[in-house]
Amino acid sequence: MKVLILGATGLLGKALVREWTGDEVLAMGSRDVDIRDSAKVREIIGNARPDWIVLAAAYTDVDACESHRELAFSVNRDGAVNVAEAARQAGAELIFLSSDYVFDGKKTSPYEVENKRNPQSVYGHSKAEAEINLLEILPHCCIARTSWIFGVGGRCFPDTILRLAANRPALDVVNDQRGCPTYTVDLARAIIQLCRKDASGIVHVTNAGDCTWFEFAQQIVTRGGFTAEVRPVSSQQMARPAPRPAYSVLSATSLRRYGIEMPEWKDALGRYLQERKS
Ligand SMILES: NC(=O)c1ccc[n+]([C@@H]2O[C@H](COP(=O)([O-])OP(=O)(O)OC[C@H]3O[C@@H](n4cnc5c(N)ncnc54)[C@H](OP(=O)(O)O)[C@@H]3O)[C@@H](O)[C@H]2O)c1
């Protein structure tokens, strides 16, 4: 199988490149191809003729998206459309990385793939519109929604918490947003399996278990060997430009249909802390 990874220089992309063995892998960041450039996207995909394209490229700064709406839509929606159209022309399969932020967070039980999208942020809107467009262009494409990604090789929540815990006696962390932390290594392995299993339609892919950011931070600080106090605060106290869903736990039902089980996030955090040290 020949695979093209777009967004290969990002947090997930790096893990995909490391984990993907046994197939021919082409890895590209924005310097190789800007997905907003439809002609270049067509040229790259037309020349490479991959069996699968993993579209992990995105404008992922959720807060900055609020003040850079045009950029968010041009990369996350229009860029994805460019890739899907080129994939259709080249006869390639496509797996698109999407987000729990397509939901409004008003549920109190895990979100299933058939639940209605109702994004609250510009980033969430751009991802939701990309999903709708992609399913029209390539009805058989796979949309892998994930959440709260962490891993080595870039900025992520545990990395920030560890840096702060090393320098401060106390940290305030929001305790009214619940979701599923997801380790890039486990996510990459699941994506590889989904491609090998010819996955199609929407699939939710996160580590098992859920927590609030506060609970996540507590585990990070303790297991990182720090003594900093972690204090629970509300989203209102820590106002950010983009609204986040209060509850965005994604159900594993859709992933189990492919016979894929994800490890618990606490287990994943332990492996991340090990990987970070090595
Ligand atoms: N991070 C999360 O918590 C989270 C949660 C849910 C879903 N997701 C989704 O999962 C995917 C991977 O996220 P991530 O955290 O790995 O992202 P990331 O670390 O921010 O990496 C983004 C990647 O996209 C590339 N990129 C940005 N703009 C581009 C453009 N115009 N053309 C081509 N490439 C472009 C970047 O290339 P350069 O390095 O060259 O700039 C980089 O390789 C994204 O689709 C994201 O929306 C992430």
The ligand as an SDF file (V2000), in Angstrom:
LIG
                    3D

 48 52  0  0  0  0  0  0  0  0999 V2000
   -4.6130   18.6430   18.7670 N   0  0  0  0  0  0  0  0  0  0  0  0
   -5.7880   18.2230   19.1880 C   0  0  0  0  0  0  0  0  0  0  0  0
   -6.0670   18.1710   20.3990 O   0  0  0  0  0  0  0  0  0  0  0  0
   -6.8200   17.7670   18.1850 C   0  0  0  0  0  0  0  0  0  0  0  0
   -8.0920   17.3820   18.6350 C   0  0  0  0  0  0  0  0  0  0  0  0
   -9.0360   16.9410   17.7100 C   0  0  0  0  0  0  0  0  0  0  0  0
   -8.7110   16.8860   16.3700 C   0  0  0  0  0  0  0  0  0  0  0  0
   -7.4820   17.2760   15.9570 N   0  0  0  0  0  0  0  0  0  0  0  0
   -7.1680   17.1960   14.5190 C   0  0  0  0  0  0  0  0  0  0  0  0
   -6.1500   16.2200   14.3410 O   0  0  0  0  0  0  0  0  0  0  0  0
   -5.3030   16.6040   13.2580 C   0  0  0  0  0  0  0  0  0  0  0  0
   -3.8510   16.6220   13.7230 C   0  0  0  0  0  0  0  0  0  0  0  0
   -3.7170   17.5590   14.7650 O   0  0  0  0  0  0  0  0  0  0  0  0
   -2.2920   17.9340   15.3710 P   0  0  0  0  0  0  0  0  0  0  0  0
   -2.5090   18.3440   16.7740 O   0  0  0  0  0  0  0  0  0  0  0  0
   -1.3140   16.8730   15.0230 O   0  0  0  0  0  0  0  0  0  0  0  0
   -1.9610   19.2530   14.5180 O   0  0  0  0  0  0  0  0  0  0  0  0
   -0.6290   20.1640   14.5380 P   0  0  0  0  0  0  0  0  0  0  0  0
    0.3940   19.5990   15.4490 O   0  0  0  0  0  0  0  0  0  0  0  0
   -1.0760   21.5760   14.7230 O   0  0  0  0  0  0  0  0  0  0  0  0
   -0.0770   19.9980   13.0490 O   0  0  0  0  0  0  0  0  0  0  0  0
   -0.7690   20.5740   11.9800 C   0  0  0  0  0  0  0  0  0  0  0  0
   -0.1670   20.0720   10.6920 C   0  0  0  0  0  0  0  0  0  0  0  0
   -0.8850   20.6870    9.6190 O   0  0  0  0  0  0  0  0  0  0  0  0
    0.0350   21.2950    8.7320 C   0  0  0  0  0  0  0  0  0  0  0  0
   -0.5850   22.4360    8.1040 N   0  0  0  0  0  0  0  0  0  0  0  0
   -1.0890   23.5590    8.6910 C   0  0  0  0  0  0  0  0  0  0  0  0
   -1.5710   24.3890    7.7600 N   0  0  0  0  0  0  0  0  0  0  0  0
   -1.3730   23.7760    6.5520 C   0  0  0  0  0  0  0  0  0  0  0  0
   -1.6500   24.1370    5.2150 C   0  0  0  0  0  0  0  0  0  0  0  0
   -2.2390   25.3040    4.8860 N   0  0  0  0  0  0  0  0  0  0  0  0
   -1.2940   23.2680    4.2380 N   0  0  0  0  0  0  0  0  0  0  0  0
   -0.6870   22.1090    4.5440 C   0  0  0  0  0  0  0  0  0  0  0  0
   -0.3930   21.7070    5.7810 N   0  0  0  0  0  0  0  0  0  0  0  0
   -0.7510   22.5430    6.7780 C   0  0  0  0  0  0  0  0  0  0  0  0
    1.2350   21.6700    9.5980 C   0  0  0  0  0  0  0  0  0  0  0  0
    2.3500   21.8000    8.7510 O   0  0  0  0  0  0  0  0  0  0  0  0
    3.6370   22.7300    9.1950 P   0  0  0  0  0  0  0  0  0  0  0  0
    4.2380   22.0360   10.3760 O   0  0  0  0  0  0  0  0  0  0  0  0
    4.5100   22.6660    8.0120 O   0  0  0  0  0  0  0  0  0  0  0  0
    3.0680   24.0550    9.5120 O   0  0  0  0  0  0  0  0  0  0  0  0
    1.3000   20.4330   10.5010 C   0  0  0  0  0  0  0  0  0  0  0  0
    1.9490   19.3840    9.8350 O   0  0  0  0  0  0  0  0  0  0  0  0
   -5.8190   17.9590   12.7740 C   0  0  0  0  0  0  0  0  0  0  0  0
   -6.6970   17.7460   11.7000 O   0  0  0  0  0  0  0  0  0  0  0  0
   -6.6040   18.4800   13.9490 C   0  0  0  0  0  0  0  0  0  0  0  0
   -7.6180   19.3760   13.5510 O   0  0  0  0  0  0  0  0  0  0  0  0
   -6.5310   17.7080   16.8300 C   0  0  0  0  0  0  0  0  0  0  0  0
  1  2  1  0
  2  3  2  0
  2  4  1  0
  4  5  1  0
  4 48  2  0
  5  6  2  0
  6  7  1  0
  7  8  2  0
  8  9  1  0
  8 48  1  0
  9 10  1  0
  9 46  1  0
 10 11  1  0
 11 12  1  0
 11 44  1  0
 12 13  1  0
 13 14  1  0
 14 15  2  0
 14 16  1  0
 14 17  1  0
 17 18  1  0
 18 19  2  0
 18 20  1  0
 18 21  1  0
 21 22  1  0
 22 23  1  0
 23 24  1  0
 23 42  1  0
 24 25  1  0
 25 26  1  0
 25 36  1  0
 26 27  1  0
 26 35  1  0
 27 28  2  0
 28 29  1  0
 29 30  1  0
 29 35  2  0
 30 31  1  0
 30 32  2  0
 32 33  1  0
 33 34  2  0
 34 35  1  0
 36 37  1  0
 36 42  1  0
 37 38  1  0
 38 39  2  0
 38 40  1  0
 38 41  1  0
 42 43  1  0
 44 45  1  0
 44 46  1  0
 46 47  1  0
M  CHG  2   8   1  16  -1
M  END
$$$$
